[in-house]
Amino acid sequence: MSKKYYLFADRPEQLEARGIDRVTARSSIAFHTTISITGEWLEAFWCDCCRSTRWYYVCKTDTHTYKIEIAPDELWQRVTGVVHPNGNPSVGEFTRREARVKQYQGVKAFSTIR
């Protein structure tokens, strides 16, 4: 079973890099804020040899040809439907730790703070 996560562009430069002219790229981003990029996605593949899942960046180059490479970290910021791989950067360590607690402790949880 593999999962696909589709990419989007949120800056005109990202569209220009894919062959869209400067004026069209700028007006598209100004009008839509984000644009879904067709023919590119991140996909997880299972490896029987190492018994793990690896994420790859897949780009469809023509009808029957794909370019596949290990997904770079910066692409995760432009994918729909995924959680940030290192957790939400705006969340503090205390909140992250408390979210993992299985039973709510209420005020007792604050006894560890000094």
Residue pairs with C-beta under 8 A, 6 or more apart in sequence:
1 46
2 43
2 44
2 45
2 46
3 43
3 44
4 41
4 42
4 43
5 41
5 42
5 43
5 79
5 80
5 81
5 82
6 36
6 37
6 40
6 41
6 79
6 80
6 81
7 36
7 37
7 40
7 41
7 42
7 75
7 78
7 79
7 80
8 34
8 35
8 36
8 37
8 78
8 79
8 80
9 15
9 18
9 29
9 34
9 35
9 37
9 78
10 29
10 33
10 34
10 35
10 78
11 29
12 22
12 25
12 26
12 28
12 29
13 25
14 37
14 78
15 24
15 25
15 28
15 29
15 35
16 22
16 25
18 37
20 28
28 35
29 35
36 80
39 59
39 60
40 57
40 58
40 59
40 60
41 57
41 58
42 55
42 56
42 57
42 58
42 71
42 75
42 76
42 79
43 55
43 56
43 58
44 53
44 54
44 55
44 56
45 53
45 54
45 56
46 52
46 53
47 53
47 54
54 70
55 70
55 71
56 68
56 69
56 70
56 71
57 68
57 69
57 70
57 71
57 72
57 75
58 66
58 67
58 68
59 66
59 67
59 68
60 66
61 67
73 85
76 82
76 84
76 85
77 84
87 96
94 113
98 109
101 109
